[in-house]
Structures are given as structure tokens and as C-alpha cells.
């Protein structure tokens, strides 16, 4: 899932990667909101909250939302710089390595959260998750040539609406029907990604209510599995 890039990827690879990472992102985002009342990946909402607070003169409170947005951007920046450096050195497993690093950092964040009291752990949790969500979104955007955005539900919902409109026009004979398979493939990707983000959010909150902050450690497991399975498959292919 994390070796082939861009046009070398098929729709099945894109869906498996998008659905897995979207479920993790949805779980983390919803659980963090349930735990501390902030979204770690909803940059549209965070920027809107920032603008509202600035307009009301609540500058100090607004700085918190600004930090969330800047940390998300920092995660995407670090991810892209790391991937570009790996690609320049022909490290074909660079995407898998960055996802494995994300899993390790997420587990570390979970353990750190469990060791701190609630008040001190809030900024660490939100900023840590924002960094990791920015990092993850940059990974999947880069490897799929922007076909996948695991935390950008607004954009994916827009693409679903566009795809449905194109299908309606094809059924009405106003667009070339030969485009149907291409539109259907994109629609399945975006609709499935939103669905898995939603399902991940539901499961994330339920898991958090049972296991508390251990959720943030457990969420690292599927990320590590995706990364390690890609690394092991690549190693087997090279040896063979």
C-alpha cells in the first residue's frame, strides 16, 4: 500500500490505504474532541473559530486555535521534506517509513498523555495530534497525487457531489457515458473514505469511553501494520 506512487497505484490500493488511514484519523479526531473539546484535524473549523475570537477581541484564546493550525501545517511540512529527501535518495520505502514514524509518535503521545494530569495533557494531546494529522494527510496526498485526503471531509464531500452530478448528466445523455467507470471509481474512493472516517469516529469515542487515553496508543497499531506490511513485502520482493 505504501510503495507504489501516483499513476503506478491502482484504485484498490488507493481505497485500502484511504479507508485504513481515514478510520484512524476519524477515531483520533472524534475521541480527542470527546475528551478535551477540540478538533485536531478540522482546520476549517479551527480557522473559523480563530476568526470569530479575533473579531470578538479574544486574542489570547484565539492563539490556541492559531497554534493548532500552525502545528498541522508543520506536520505536513516535515512529512513532505522527509518524503522528498527519501525520494531524492531513491528510498522506495520512504512512505512506509514515515507512516511507521507516525505510529511510533502516536504511541509515544498516548503514553505521555497517560502520565500527565488532565489539564497539562490537553495542549500536548491536541497539538500532538494536529502535527500527526498534518503529517498523515501530506503522506497520502503525495503518494496518491492528491487523489486521497484522509482528513479533508469537506473536500471529499464536494467531490462526491460532483461525481453524482456527472453520473446524473451521463444518465440524461449530456455527458459521454464512457466516463462512467472513471467517475464511479472516484466516487467509491471518496464515499468510502468519508464512511470509514465516520465509522472510525464512532469506534474511537466508544473505545475511549472504555479504555480512556490508551486509545491513542492502540490507534498506532493499524498504522504500524500498514507500514510494516509494506516494508516486509518490499523486502521479500527484493530478495526474490
N, C-alpha and C positions, 0 to 999 in steps of 0.2 A: 504493500500500500504506500510505502514511503520511499521507493527507489525511482520509479519512472516519473517523468516530469512532463507537463504540458501536453502536447499532441500525442506523446507516446503512451499516455494513460487512456484506458477505455472507460466507458460510463460506469461499469461495475466497480472498478477501483475507486472512482470518484465517489460513488454512493457509499461504499463501505467505509471509506475514510471520513466522509462528511457526517454520516449518521453516528459513527462512534464518537467523534470529537464533539459533535453538536450535543449529544446526550450528556457528555461530561460537562460541557460548558453550561448547558441548561441547568444541570443539577447544582453546580457550583454557584451560579448566579442566583437561583431561587433560594438555595439554602442560606447563602450569605445574607440575602435580603430578609429572610425569615429570622435569622439570628441577630442581625445588627441594624437592619433597616436601610441598607444602602445596596445599590446595584454595582457590581464590579465590571460589567461588560456593556451596560446600556449607556453608551456615550451620548446618544441623542437626548435621553432623559437627563443625564448629568449636566450637559451643556445648557439645557432648558432651565434646570434648577439654578445653575450658576447665573444665568442672565436674569432670572427673577430676583435672586438675592441681591445682585448688584443694583438692580433697579430700585429695590427697597432700601438700599443703603446698608445691607447686612454684609459688609465686606469680609469680615473675619470668618463668618460662617461659609461664605462663598468660596473662600480659599480652599476649603476641604474638597469641594467639588472640582475646583481647578486642579488640585493635586491628583485626583482620580483620573481626570482626562490626560494630564501630562504623563502620568505613570503608564497608562495604557499605550500612549504614543511611544514612550521609552521602551516598553516591551517589544512593540513592533519594530522599532529601530534596531535594537540589539539583535533580534531574531534575523532581520534582513542582513545586517552586517555580517553576522556569523555564517548565514547561508551563502552569501556572496563570496566570503573568504574561502569557504569549503569548496564551492564550485570552481573558483579560480585554481584551486589545488587538485581538481579532479577527484574530490572526495564524494563518490556517488552515494554514500550513505549519510550525507550531511543532514538530510531532513529527519531521518530516523534518530540520529544523534541529538538533534535539537529537541525532538519530542521526548526522548529519554531524559534529557536535562530538565525539561519542563516537569516530567513526572517526579524526578528527584526533588526539585524545588518545591513542588506542591506538597509532597510528603513532609519535607522539612518545615514548610509553613504550617501544616497541620499539627505537627509535634510542638512547634513553637507556640501556636495558639493554645494548645492544651496546657502548656506550662505557665501561661500568663493569666492574670485575673481578667475578668470580662472587659473592664474599661480600658486597660492598657492594650488588650488584644484587638480592639476594634480597628484602629488605624492600620496595624500590621496586616490584619486579615484583608481589609478592603483594598489597600494599596498593593499588597502582595498578589491578590487575585487579579487586580486590574493589569498589573505587569504581565502576569502569565496569560491572561486572555488576549492581550495585545500581541504577545509573542506567538500564541497559537494561531490567531487569525492571520498573522503575517505568513506563517508556515504554509497554511492551506491555500492562501491566496497565491503565494509564489509557486507552489508545486502544481497547482491546477490552472495556472494562467488566469486567475481571478474567477474561475467558474464556481469555486466554493468559498463561502464566507460563513463560518460556523457560529458566529455571534451576531451577525447583522440580519436580524429577523425582519426589520423594515425593508431592507433591500430585497431579501428573498421573497417577501410577501408581494412586493411590487412586481418582481419577475413572474410570480405565479399568476397575478392578474394579467400581465402582458401575454403570457403563454395561453391562458384561457381565451383571451380576446382573439388571438391569432387562430386558435382552433375553431372558434365560432365563425370567423371570416372564411376559413377553409371549408367548413360545412356549408356555408352560404355561397360558395363558389367565387369568392372575392380574393382569395389567395391561392397560390399554387399548392395543390394537395400533396405534392411530392415532399413538401417541407414538414409534413405531419410527424414522421419518425424523429426528426431533429427536435422539433418543438416538444414532443412527448417525452423525449429523453431529458431535456432540461426541466420540464415540469415535474417529472418524477424525482429528479435530484432536489429541486428547491422545496417541493411539497414534503418530501421525506425528511429533509434536513429540519424544516420547521416542526414537523411532527416529533422527531427524535429530540429536538431541543425542548419541546413541551413535555414529552414523556420523561426526559431526564430531570426536568424541573420538579415534576410531581414526585418522582422517586427520590430526588435529592432532599426535598423537605421531609418526606416520610422517614428516610434514613437518618437525617439529622435529629428528628424528634426521638428516635430510638437510641442512636449512638452518639449524638452530640458532635463535638469537634473532630471525632475520629473519622467522620465523613470525609474531611479534607485529606486525610491520609489514604483512605480507601479509594478515593477518586483517582489517585495516582496509578492504581493497578491497571485499569484499561489502557491508560496512556503508555505505561511501560510495556504492556503486552503488545500493543500495536508497533511500538518501536523495536522491541527485541525480536518479534517475529519477522519483521522486515530485515533486520540485521542478520539473523540466522539464515533466512532464505537466500540472501545475497551471498553469504559466506559459503553455503552449500553449492550454489551455482558456480562460484569461482573455483572451488575445489574440484567440482565435477568437470 
